[in-house]
Amino acid sequence: MTNNIKPALETPRQKQNRHKAMEAVKVLNAIKKEFKEPPKAMNYFYDLFEKVYCKQEALHTNKVKIGTMCIQIPSEIIYALDAVPLRLCNGFYTDDEIGSDLMPSKSCPLVKATVGHLASENFSDKPDIIFSPTTCDQKTKAGAIVQNFGYEVIDVDFPRTKESEESREYWRRSVRKFSSDMSKNLNKKLTKKNLKASIQKIGYAQTLYHKLNDFRKNRLVPILGKDMFLITNAFFFDKIDNWIAAVEELIEEVEQRAANQIHAGGKISPRIVYTGSPPIFPNYKIPLIVEQSDAIIVADETCSSNRMFNDRVSVDEWFLNDMIDSIADKYLKGCTCPIFTKNDDRIRRIVDLVRSYGADGVVYQAFAGCQVYEMEQRSVLAAMEKEGIAILYVESDYSPSQQGQLTTRVEAFVESLKNRRRMKK
Amino acid sequence: MMKNKIKNIINNMPLNKVRFWIQLVMFILFAYGGYVFIDFGSSIPIFACPYNRETGATCYFMPLQHQLAMPANVLFGAAAISVFIGLLTFIAWFVVLNKAWCGYACPFGTLQDWITALRKKLGIRYSTYSQPQFDKLSKIKYIFLAIVIMIPLLMGIGVLGGEWSGAFCQICPARIISPMFVGDFSQWKIDFSSVAAMILTTIGVLFAAVFFVGSFIKKRFFCFFCPMSALHYTMSDLSLLKLRKDGDKCTKCGDCYKVCDMQIKDIADDVTSTNILRDDCMFCMKCVAACPEDDALHVDILNMRVFSSTKEGFAKRMGMSHLEKNNDQ
């Protein structure tokens, strides 16, 4: 009798993995099954997320892994040195709970989840070094907390104003230092050749993203926002060549769908521009609610998606230092992160997205505890009102409990946009 | 359909290559036109220097200085009409191309681009000015423009003597360098005939020497100080060719600023002006070619768009439209 009872006491690590897999499966199933049939090429991404987050399979076994705490660490330089960037921004509630013990209670769930994940040391691909740009307060301080867990964390100075010439110069110096730090750490030389190749490869990936996005400007939208978020999110950790191949294939299929007039939404589904705190897998709570309420996300202004791909580097003379400066400028000057003192650029960007993607309204999500997005809410709302653009502001976190209330608000907003569309007709 | 096709071809063109060939043709025309009796007259808005005996045209500053040096009663009397016609002809030429005269036609500008190409071949990186340096130096061209206009006027009223004739030409490096195009090195000398001549030609020789060093280190080194560029700017509103920006579409990524030979910051940072042509601009259109947003920067003839920034064109020019095996440029 007793033989049958297995000593199956679950380790904390297994428990964490099981919980995360449950979160991941739930969201993946929703993405796959609760909408009109997605493009077949999306299966690559569904499988990828399943492999990494449900089965904890490692992707990069033979390369140096560079953890990045924010979007501003230039992947161009990392790839040029034959290492892999892994963006550590995290969307798991399981990790958020672990992090809650290590951060103040009213902190941003994204930062808590990132810290929690690093505290657990439970990775399918564990970063060898972590670079932490001094962007928002919470991330800046998180770098030091993470260091205490025993990781090698290198701070990368990032300015909080971007208009001035001084901050441009300051950031350029930071990026130069980052390049030499990387070079030393990896014992590899950054050359004209490898950096140019890497800039062009990432540029090509960005070009693909732009191509895909162009279809979302169509009246009949062949691909939904939830899938787009998954694609861009995969860029956080996927092998770049695989990602490129998968997106190339997807573009072909989406082109076909567009030609066949396949519409992923309903007859009068309102078109939404999504902005605010970044949805990171599996925290697709708000995007899913929006699209489950019969709206379509046609564009976004978030650092987990559009902001990561939009601005491409231009170089006049392909010399090493010139390329590094160009890269630096892209990560600072084009950035619309709310950590900056003034942020008219973000407002202009949202308005432009609404116009060029023919959107009916904007959904602005802020994580409770993501202070900068919360603080910028008023100015963005006022600006949208001035432009006559409908906007909904929602606050959310990673907990699974507030679903009902959020759904009600989003549905009401979508319904009002539908009414507008009906009246226009 | 056809129209869109043509538009696409233009917007996707490899601007640097196209520009290189236009500049080459223009250079031959203006530096060697004399051999085949080409003469575009004496009101051309570029440094087509007549000290080069085979020049295909004459820089407007030459006749302008002579005219302004005439005694006041002549200047406003008998000569007024010819002065006026000279100015009108200058404006007529200018209106067609705006500052693109600098970026595409000026032999002196082209020469600097070739010196830049040489530096690139040697693998040496260019230098830039810091912003405060830029702000100060950028004003010098107006001082030169004042020299072009004021010294002849002072001669006309008798304050300065005949030895000041063509004062700007005497200090202009183009006077010394342009004849070299046809193998004439005779301008490399200091004229000791008078104190004024000595001072002016000494400055000229020094300036010409600095020109070679300067333009090797800094892209379009001289253009930054060029009084012709200053004069252009005072008239640029009249031109048919416009450099425009749609600030709403600009993300301020700085790609245009990065490629600007003249380091014009407004091109990236100013999101309110529609007319984005600045006094230092030479209308090379590299900014338009380097802009990754659809229609954020565009070149118009009156209100017709002739060249626009596009995502696609950007990708093509930067080698980002397909995965390429790396080849050094």
Interface residues (C-beta under 8 A of the other chain):
Chain A: E163 E165 K192 K193 K196 A197 Q200 K201 G203 Y204 Q206 T207 H210 I244 N310 D311 R312 V313 S314 V315 D316 E317 W318 F319 N321 D322 D325 S326 D329 K330 K333 G334 T336 D345 R348 R349 V351 D352 R355 S356
Chain B: K120 G123 R125 Y126 S130 Q131 G247 D248 K249 C250 T251 K252 C253 G254 D255 C256 Y257 K258 V259 K265 A268 D269 V271 K286 A290 P292 K311 F314 A315 M318 G319 M320 S321 H322 L323 E324 N326 D328 Q329
